[in-house]
Amino acid sequence: MRYKVNLEKIARLRKVNGYTQEQFATELRITQSYYSQKELGLKRFKPEEILIISKLLGEECEGLFEACGEGGDKRAGGNIRPSKGGNAPGQRRNKCI
């Protein structure tokens, strides 16, 4: 099974929990503009960023991924694998891994 970061879920949960992109960007130590590019799938989330986001949202890292089938999505750019240890990560450039 292949997976990709569920960018729509991250954006939805961020909003539902009352966070702004600016607040997430501050937590990730990046600019709001750069965070926006990541949430849109134009840039990739780093594993440590997915871990921080999961903690902010109260979600398991694995819950921020979605299955994308056997063949994968060749159009995109995600590169993070969910694991038991908690690692996690158009045009949306969010490829299956």
C-alpha positions as CSV (number, residue, x, y, z in Angstrom):
1,M,0.0,0.0,0.0
2,R,1.2,3.5,-0.8
3,Y,0.5,6.7,1.1
4,K,0.6,10.4,0.7
5,V,0.1,13.3,3.2
6,N,-3.6,14.3,3.4
7,L,-3.1,18.0,2.8
8,E,-6.9,18.7,2.8
9,K,-7.2,17.0,6.2
10,I,-4.4,19.1,7.7
11,A,-5.9,22.3,6.4
12,R,-9.4,21.3,7.6
13,L,-8.2,20.3,11.1
14,R,-6.1,23.4,11.4
15,K,-9.1,25.6,10.7
16,V,-11.5,23.5,12.9
17,N,-9.0,23.8,15.8
18,G,-8.8,27.6,15.4
19,Y,-5.2,27.8,14.1
20,T,-4.1,30.2,11.4
21,Q,-1.4,29.4,8.9
22,E,0.7,32.0,10.6
23,Q,0.5,30.1,13.9
24,F,1.5,26.8,12.3
25,A,4.3,28.5,10.5
26,T,5.6,30.0,13.8
27,E,5.5,26.5,15.4
28,L,7.4,25.1,12.4
29,R,9.8,28.0,12.3
30,I,9.0,28.9,8.7
31,T,7.2,31.9,7.1
32,Q,3.5,31.9,6.6
33,S,4.1,32.1,2.9
34,Y,6.3,29.0,2.9
35,Y,3.8,27.1,5.1
36,S,1.0,28.0,2.6
37,Q,3.0,26.4,-0.2
38,K,3.4,23.3,1.9
39,E,-0.3,23.1,2.6
40,L,-1.1,23.6,-1.1
41,G,1.3,20.7,-1.9
42,L,3.8,23.0,-3.8
43,K,6.5,22.2,-1.2
44,R,7.0,19.0,0.9
45,F,6.5,18.7,4.6
46,K,9.6,17.4,6.5
47,P,9.1,14.4,8.8
48,E,9.7,16.6,11.9
49,E,7.0,19.1,10.6
50,I,4.4,16.3,10.3
51,L,5.2,15.3,13.9
52,I,4.8,18.9,15.2
53,I,1.5,19.3,13.2
54,S,0.2,16.0,14.6
55,K,0.9,17.1,18.1
56,L,-0.7,20.5,17.6
57,L,-3.8,18.8,16.1
58,G,-4.0,16.0,18.7
59,E,-3.8,13.5,15.8
60,E,-1.7,10.4,15.3
61,C,0.9,11.0,12.5
62,E,-0.6,8.0,10.6
63,G,-4.0,9.8,10.6
64,L,-2.5,12.6,8.5
65,F,-1.9,10.2,5.6
66,E,-4.2,8.6,3.1
67,A,-3.8,5.5,1.0
68,C,-3.4,6.1,-2.7
69,G,-3.4,2.7,-4.2
70,E,-0.8,0.3,-5.5
71,G,0.6,2.3,-8.4
72,G,0.9,5.6,-6.7
73,D,0.5,9.1,-8.0
74,K,3.4,9.9,-10.3
75,R,2.5,13.6,-10.5
76,A,3.4,14.6,-7.0
77,G,6.3,15.2,-4.6
78,G,5.6,13.9,-1.1
79,N,8.4,11.8,0.4
80,I,7.5,10.8,3.9
81,R,6.4,7.3,5.1
82,P,4.1,6.8,8.0
83,S,5.7,4.5,10.6
84,K,5.0,3.0,13.9
85,G,7.5,5.3,15.5
86,G,5.5,8.4,14.6
87,N,7.3,9.8,11.5
88,A,5.1,11.4,9.1
89,P,4.6,14.6,5.2
90,G,-0.6,19.8,-8.2
91,Q,-1.2,21.1,-9.1
92,R,-0.7,19.5,-5.7
93,R,2.7,17.9,-5.6
94,N,1.8,15.3,-3.0
95,K,2.9,12.0,-4.4
96,C,2.2,8.5,-3.1
97,I,5.2,6.9,-1.5
